[in-house]
Amino acid sequence: MLVLRKVPRGGSRLSAGLTAAETTTALAIAHTAAGGELPSGGWLLAVAATVYGAAGLVLRGRAPLRVAVPALVGVQVLLHAWLVALTVEHAGHAAHEAVGGVLGLSWSMLAAHVLAGAVTALALALRRRAVAVLLSWRVQPRLAVPLRTAPVVEASRVLVARLLAAVAPTRGPPVAARATA
């Protein structure tokens, strides 16, 4: 049975955590595959915390996927810029020039981050769909329907009435006496 009602999305924190881990991993793989360097683990945890908050909005249904997918691809490019800013530590313009392109965004780097954003969007869409399917599959409680029973009470009343009719009354006004002579 399909039940349409708003229910709180249980497990969205866990799903958002998994999405943050997937997104940060995809970001790191895309960035290093295209020739970039990664910042320290603390900065990667900060990136993961930022992604966790955004994933929570998407998984709770507050941001539709048609908005979230382009935003995720754009966020991957912004996260790339953040990674470049964190790895090139105060070296000035010469370091930015050495990385190549605007903030080190070569065509291969752009393609890698767009692919990572698409993978993240796909993971969010599948996870959101899985939550919807699991919520629709949950066991619906059966309504308490009274059982129809045979009228046992009525049958016992009839039986008692027949037994009492066969016995002569012992109290009350006399019944027409039978002639005995």
C-alpha positions, 0 to 999 in steps of 0.5 A: 500500500502506498502511503503519502505523508511527510515523515522525518527522514531517518538516517539522514545524518548517516547518509550525509556522513557517507556522502561527505566521505564519498565527495571528499574521496572523489575530490581527492582522487580527481585532484591528484589524478589531474596532477594536483596536490592535496593539503593536510588532513585537517583541511580535508576534514574541513572540506568533509564537514562543509560537504556534510552540511550541504548533503544534509540539506539535499538528503532531507529533501530541502534542496531538489536534485535539479538544483543540487546537481549543477551546484555539486559540479560547481562546488567541486570547482570551488573546492578545487580552488580551495585546495589550490589555495591551501596547497600553495602556501603564501608563495605569491603569484609565481606559485599560481603561475607555476600551477597553470591556468586560473587557480591551476584549473587546466582542462584535465583538472576541470574534467576530473572535478566535473566527473567527481561532481557528477559521481557525487550527484549520482550517489546522492540521487541513488541514496535519496531514492533508496531512502524513499523506497525503504520508507514506502516498504515499511510494514504497515500495521493491520487495523484491528478488525473485530472477528465475527463470531457465531451468536453463542450467547443467543443459542445459550439463551434459547437453550436455557429458555427451553429448559425453564419452560419444561420445569413447573414454576415453583413461585408465583401465582398458581398455573391452571392446575391440571385435573387430577382425579 
